[in-house]
């Protein structure tokens, strides 16, 4: 298998309107990336094999392992061996009683329940309330989501991935796809950290459900708004309200819902 391949072909039986035929179908590639931190096994992520360095950095930040790019001494990814090696400036990070790391776990694609948390962090203290005067116009949101949907080529080919993007309100700056919605978000957050992109005036666009975990990740980077093609959960709405974030859902088909901070929506 070519490790950088994002999709594969399988022979399947297809049933359509009473007819059965054998065809070739395209599906999204599932790839397991084992991450070592400071020379010790840390975690395995199930993901799509693209933008893996961004994924590693975004995941470590999102889970509270690192707070800034400066904490990374080195990062390398061996795509063929499916391994990422991370060295932190703080060599004692993660050390527990008996000089042992947490037992290695595999994190699911997080499209449903069951996502494992490995690093013990107090997530309530990781995100500050977002202050500012973020505003947007309805037509801009609809235009951005139209651009967003056009870029989702892997989804159009396979129907098996989530998409995520970073926008400055007028266009898409970074776009990623992955079998997991958390992975797709971590990839764009990792890219922004590695490139030193200021995020206080940006918004996140996503195809996936907005959960409280997603809100927390976005809030930790000081991003004031999330726009989704899908629905938010009740906890996500309450958390976004408390953190001063704008939450927009069901942005598709020429319409959307604003769930928090209604004054962010400007009249045309």
C-alpha positions in Angstrom: 0.0 0.0 0.0 1.2 3.5 -0.8 1.2 5.2 2.5 0.2 8.6 1.1 -2.9 7.2 -0.6 -6.1 8.6 0.7 -8.6 6.3 -1.0 -8.7 2.7 -2.2 -10.8 0.7 -4.6 -12.8 -2.4 -3.8 -15.0 -4.7 -5.9 -18.5 -4.7 -4.4 -22.1 -5.8 -5.2 -24.3 -2.8 -5.8 -28.1 -3.0 -5.5 -30.1 -0.3 -7.3 -33.9 -0.4 -8.0 -34.1 -4.2 -8.1 -30.9 -4.7 -10.0 -27.7 -6.2 -8.7 -24.3 -5.7 -10.4 -20.6 -5.9 -9.5 -18.8 -2.6 -9.6 -15.7 -0.9 -8.3 -16.2 1.4 -5.3 -13.9 4.0 -3.9 -13.5 4.2 -0.1 -11.5 6.4 2.2 -8.2 5.0 3.5 -7.9 4.3 7.2 -4.3 4.7 8.5 -3.0 4.1 12.0 -0.3 6.5 13.2 1.7 5.5 16.3 3.0 8.6 18.2 6.0 8.4 20.5 6.7 11.2 22.9 10.2 11.6 24.4 11.1 8.1 23.1 8.1 6.3 24.7 5.0 5.0 23.1 2.2 7.5 23.7 -0.9 6.9 21.5 -2.1 5.6 18.1 -4.5 7.8 16.0 -6.8 6.3 13.4 -6.8 8.9 10.6 -6.4 9.7 6.9 -2.8 9.6 5.7 -2.4 13.3 4.9 -0.9 16.3 6.8 0.3 14.0 9.5 2.7 16.5 11.1 -0.1 19.0 11.4 -2.3 16.3 12.9 0.3 15.4 15.5 0.9 19.0 16.6 -2.8 19.8 16.6 -3.6 16.7 18.6 -0.9 17.4 21.2 -2.1 21.0 21.6 -5.8 20.0 21.7 -5.2 17.4 24.4 -3.3 19.9 26.6 0.1 18.2 26.1 1.8 21.4 24.7 0.8 25.0 24.9 2.9 26.5 22.2 5.1 25.6 19.2 8.2 26.4 21.3 7.7 23.4 23.4 8.5 21.1 20.4 12.2 20.3 20.2 11.7 18.0 17.2 9.0 16.2 15.2 9.4 13.6 12.5 7.0 11.3 10.7 8.0 8.1 9.0 5.0 7.6 6.7 5.9 4.1 5.6 6.4 2.8 9.1 3.4 4.7 10.4 5.3 6.3 13.2 5.7 9.8 14.5 8.6 10.8 16.9 8.1 13.8 19.1 10.7 15.3 21.4 9.6 17.9 23.9 11.8 20.5 25.5 10.5 19.3 28.9 12.0 15.8 29.0 10.1 14.9 32.2 6.7 15.6 30.6 4.2 12.7 31.1 6.3 10.9 33.7 4.3 9.2 36.4 5.1 7.1 39.4 7.8 4.6 38.5 9.0 6.7 35.6 6.2 5.3 33.4 4.1 6.9 30.7 0.4 6.3 30.3 -0.3 2.9 28.7 -0.6 3.3 25.0 -4.1 3.6 23.6 -5.8 3.8 20.3 -8.0 6.8 19.7 -11.0 6.2 17.6 -11.9 8.4 14.6 -14.3 10.2 17.0 -17.3 10.1 14.8 -19.3 8.7 17.7 -18.8 8.0 21.4 -15.8 6.2 22.7 -13.0 8.7 22.1 -10.2 8.1 24.5 -8.5 10.8 26.5 -4.9 10.0 27.3 -3.4 13.1 28.9 -4.8 14.2 32.2 -5.4 17.9 31.8 -7.9 20.3 33.4 -9.8 21.3 30.3 -11.9 23.8 32.2 -8.9 26.0 32.7 -7.5 25.7 29.1 -9.9 28.1 27.4 -10.4 31.7 28.3 -13.5 33.7 27.4 -13.1 35.2 23.9 -13.4 39.0 23.9 -13.9 41.0 20.8 -16.4 42.2 18.2 -16.6 39.4 15.8 -19.3 39.9 13.2 -20.3 38.4 9.9 -22.9 38.8 7.1 -25.2 36.0 6.0 -24.2 36.1 2.4 -20.5 35.7 3.4 -21.3 32.6 5.4 -23.2 31.1 2.5 -20.4 31.9 0.0 -17.8 30.4 2.3 -19.8 27.2 2.8 -20.2 26.9 -1.0 -16.4 27.2 -1.4 -16.0 24.7 1.4 -18.2 22.2 -0.2 -16.5 22.5 -3.5 -13.1 21.6 -1.9 -14.4 18.4 -0.3 -13.1 16.2 -3.2 -12.3 13.2 -1.0 -15.8 13.3 0.4 -17.3 13.6 -3.0 -15.2 10.6 -4.1 -15.9 8.4 -1.1 -18.6 9.9 1.1 -16.4 8.7 4.1 -14.6 11.7 5.5 -15.2 14.9 7.4 -13.9 18.3 6.2 -12.6 21.2 8.2 -11.3 24.6 7.2 -9.9 27.9 8.6 -11.3 31.1 7.1 -10.6 34.8 7.5 -14.2 35.6 6.5 -13.5 36.2 2.9 -11.9 33.0 1.8 -10.5 29.6 2.9 -7.0 29.7 4.2 -6.5 26.0 5.2 -8.6 23.0 4.2 -8.3 19.4 5.5 -10.2 16.2 5.3 -10.0 13.1 7.5 -12.1 10.0 8.5 -12.4 11.7 11.9 -13.9 15.2 12.5 -11.5 15.7 15.4 -8.6 14.8 13.3 -9.6 17.2 10.5 -9.9 20.0 13.1 -6.5 19.1 14.7 -4.9 19.2 11.3 -5.9 22.8 10.7 -5.1 23.8 14.2 -1.7 22.2 13.9 -1.0 23.9 10.7 -1.9 27.3 12.1 0.4 26.7 15.1 3.4 25.6 12.9 2.9 28.5 10.6 2.3 31.1 13.3 -1.1 32.2 12.0 -3.0 34.6 14.2 -6.4 33.1 14.9 -8.3 35.8 16.9 -10.1 37.1 13.7 -10.7 33.7 12.1 -13.5 31.1 12.0 -13.6 27.4 11.7 -15.8 25.7 9.0 -16.7 22.1 9.6 -18.9 19.4 8.1 -19.3 17.5 11.3 -21.5 17.7 14.4 -20.4 20.4 16.9 -19.8 18.8 20.3 -18.5 20.5 23.5 -15.1 18.9 22.7 -15.0 20.7 19.4 -16.0 24.0 20.9 -13.3 23.5 23.6 -10.6 22.9 21.0 -11.5 25.9 19.0 -11.9 28.2 22.0 -8.4 27.2 23.3 -6.9 28.8 20.2 -9.0 32.0 20.7 -11.0 31.5 17.5 -14.3 33.3 17.9 -16.7 31.3 15.6 -17.5 27.9 14.3 -19.7 27.3 11.3 -21.0 23.7 10.6 -22.9 22.0 7.9 -24.3 19.9 10.7 -25.9 20.3 14.1 -24.5 21.4 17.5 -25.2 19.6 20.8 -26.9 21.2 23.8 -23.6 21.2 25.7 -21.8 22.8 22.8 -24.3 25.6 22.7 -24.0 26.2 26.4 -20.2 26.1 26.3 -20.0 28.5 23.3 -22.3 30.9 25.0 -20.2 30.9 28.2 -17.0 31.3 26.2 -18.2 34.2 24.1 -18.2 32.2 20.8 -20.5 32.4 17.8 -22.0 29.1 16.9 -23.6 28.5 13.5 -25.1 25.2 12.4 -27.0 23.7 9.5 -25.2 26.0 7.1 -26.4 24.5 3.8 -28.9 25.0 1.1 -29.0 28.8 1.4 -29.8 28.8 5.1 -28.3 28.4 8.6 -29.0 28.7 12.3 -27.2 31.0 14.7 -27.2 29.5 18.2 -25.2 31.9 20.2 -24.3 35.7 20.2 -27.0 36.7 17.8 -25.5 40.3 17.5 -22.6 38.8 15.5 -25.0 38.5 12.5 -25.0 41.8 10.7 -27.9 43.0 8.5 -27.1 43.1 4.8 
